[in-house]
Amino acid sequence: MASTTANQQATVQPAAPGPMKRIILIVLIALIAAGAAAAGTWFFMSRREPAPAPAQSAAAAAAPLAIPVFFPLEPMTVNLQSDDGQQHYLRIGLTLKLNDPKVQQQLTDHMPEIRSRVLLALSNKHPDDLAPLDGKRALAAELKTLIEQPTDKGAAPVNVEDVLFTEFVVQ
């Protein structure tokens, strides 16, 4: 009987240490990577906005948001171009949205020139061009560009934030 147990012990070989070490190493690396990913996610998700420094909050409270200046222009009536032989008129009221009250004074000082530019541009339009909403938006953009042009040679252009229609009648 002794010989049979010796044969059995001789045939049973222990597992090779190489593959088991590799499996343990791979599992360990996977656990470390998963832990690092979880920690990074927790860190970035739980991060709060830093409180502003006292000097920043005092400066922010002292500087209120700029309130826009609305500068209404007198309503204008112009003849429109017509291909059908009928007379078409446009009665338009405009209000300019400005960021700086100084710009309002510049525009007031040069109002005859600005009104002339606007009237010339409007009198060159067709009623069909002004009827759709896109036509009105394009007109507002064109008028903004005309009004922003410098009135004096070498002067800087004025900054108009938006051109708003307060009256728009095509007849």
Secondary structure, 3 states (H helix, E strand, C coil): CHHHHHHHHHHCCCCCHHHHHHHHHHHHHHHHHHHHHHHHHHHHHHCCCCCCCHHHHHHHHHCCCCCCEEEECCCEEEEECCCCCCCEEEEEEEEEEECCHHHHHHHHHCHHHHHHHHHHHHHCCCHHHHCCHHHHHHHHHHHHHHHHCCCCCCCCCCCEEEEEEEEEEEC
